[in-house]
């Protein structure tokens, strides 16, 4: 068994696609209509056949209060691995990304938390050893 798809709830799929591809650097894999929304997935350019991230509309009544509660408590919705948190922090900050947590060393893990502009906090992390 393996994970082939996971999702992040977004308030605007088009805005999310721009942010996740043009800013974070993911590559669009699938983009097809499904009713009023689209099935949009992105993948790591380093692993185009790997796990897909679905940019899922947050239209369900439970989604927005859930997301708002996580943001209010400073809890990231999900986490993405990077090779160098500090370098990625500087790159993304240079692109205007807002961070709610600057890089922090937590034992064998370094993390930072960013605002994805679509209603979520996202953690970037690197684990050593």
C-alpha positions as CSV (number, residue, x, y, z in Angstrom):
1,X,0.0,0.0,0.0
2,X,1.2,3.5,-0.8
3,X,-0.1,7.0,-0.8
4,X,-0.8,8.1,-4.4
5,X,-3.1,11.2,-3.7
6,X,-3.6,13.6,-0.9
7,X,-5.4,16.9,-0.9
8,X,-5.4,20.5,0.3
9,X,-8.6,22.4,0.7
10,X,-8.5,25.7,-1.3
11,X,-10.8,28.6,-1.5
12,X,-10.0,29.3,-5.2
13,X,-8.7,26.6,-7.5
14,X,-7.3,29.0,-10.1
15,X,-5.4,31.1,-7.4
16,X,-4.2,27.8,-5.8
17,X,-2.9,26.5,-9.1
18,X,-0.9,29.6,-9.7
19,X,0.5,29.7,-6.2
20,X,1.4,26.0,-6.0
21,X,3.0,26.0,-9.5
22,X,4.4,29.5,-10.0
23,X,5.5,30.1,-6.4
24,X,6.0,26.8,-4.7
25,X,7.3,25.1,-7.8
26,X,5.0,22.1,-8.2
27,X,4.0,21.0,-11.7
28,X,0.5,20.7,-12.9
29,X,-0.4,17.1,-13.7
30,X,-4.2,16.9,-14.1
31,X,-6.7,19.6,-14.8
32,X,-10.2,18.4,-15.9
33,X,-13.7,19.6,-15.2
34,X,-15.9,17.8,-12.7
35,X,-19.2,19.6,-12.4
36,X,-18.8,23.2,-11.2
37,X,-15.2,22.6,-10.1
38,X,-12.1,21.0,-11.6
39,X,-9.9,18.0,-10.7
40,X,-6.6,19.7,-10.4
41,X,-3.5,17.9,-9.2
42,X,0.1,19.0,-8.9
43,X,3.2,16.9,-8.4
44,X,6.8,17.5,-7.5
45,X,8.9,18.2,-10.6
46,X,11.5,15.7,-9.1
47,X,8.9,12.9,-9.0
48,X,6.3,13.5,-11.7
49,X,4.8,10.0,-11.2
50,X,4.8,10.3,-7.5
51,X,2.2,11.4,-5.0
52,X,-0.3,13.9,-6.4
53,X,-1.6,16.9,-4.5
54,X,-5.3,17.6,-5.2
55,X,-6.2,21.3,-5.1
56,X,-9.7,20.5,-3.7
57,X,-12.4,23.2,-3.4
58,X,-13.4,23.9,0.2
59,X,-17.1,24.2,-0.6
60,X,-18.2,21.6,2.0
61,X,-19.8,23.4,5.0
62,X,-17.3,21.8,7.4
63,X,-14.3,22.8,5.4
64,X,-14.1,26.5,6.1
65,X,-14.6,26.3,9.9
66,X,-12.0,23.5,10.0
67,X,-9.5,25.5,8.0
68,X,-10.2,28.7,10.1
69,X,-9.7,26.8,13.3
70,X,-6.3,25.4,12.2
71,X,-5.1,28.9,11.1
72,X,-6.3,30.5,14.3
73,X,-4.3,28.0,16.3
74,X,-1.3,28.3,13.9
75,X,-1.5,24.6,12.8
76,X,-0.3,23.8,9.3
77,X,-2.7,21.8,7.2
78,X,0.1,19.7,5.7
79,X,3.9,19.6,5.3
80,X,6.2,19.5,2.3
81,X,9.8,18.3,2.4
82,X,12.5,20.6,1.2
83,X,16.3,20.1,1.1
84,X,17.1,23.4,2.8
85,X,14.4,25.1,4.9
86,X,16.4,28.4,5.2
87,X,17.2,28.6,1.5
88,X,13.6,27.9,0.6
89,X,12.3,30.4,3.2
90,X,14.5,33.1,1.6
91,X,13.5,32.2,-2.0
92,X,9.8,32.2,-1.1
93,X,10.0,35.3,1.0
94,X,11.6,37.0,-1.9
95,X,8.6,36.1,-4.0
96,X,6.3,37.8,-1.4
97,X,5.2,34.7,0.5
98,X,4.0,35.5,4.0
99,X,5.4,33.2,6.8
100,X,3.8,32.7,10.2
101,X,6.9,30.9,11.5
102,X,10.4,31.6,10.4
103,X,12.8,28.7,10.2
104,X,13.2,27.0,13.5
105,X,15.4,24.1,14.5
106,X,13.5,21.4,16.4
107,X,16.1,18.8,17.2
108,X,16.6,16.8,14.0
109,X,13.9,18.8,12.1
110,X,13.9,22.3,10.8
111,X,10.6,23.8,9.9
112,X,8.9,27.0,8.7
113,X,5.3,27.8,8.2
114,X,3.8,29.8,5.3
115,X,0.4,31.1,4.2
116,X,-0.7,29.5,0.9
117,X,-3.0,32.4,0.1
118,X,-5.9,29.9,-0.2
119,X,-6.9,29.6,3.5
120,X,-4.2,27.3,4.7
121,X,-0.9,27.3,6.7
122,X,1.6,25.0,5.1
123,X,4.8,23.7,6.8
124,X,8.0,23.2,5.0
125,X,10.4,20.9,6.7
126,X,13.8,19.1,6.5
127,X,14.8,16.2,8.7
128,X,18.4,15.4,9.2
129,X,19.6,11.9,10.0
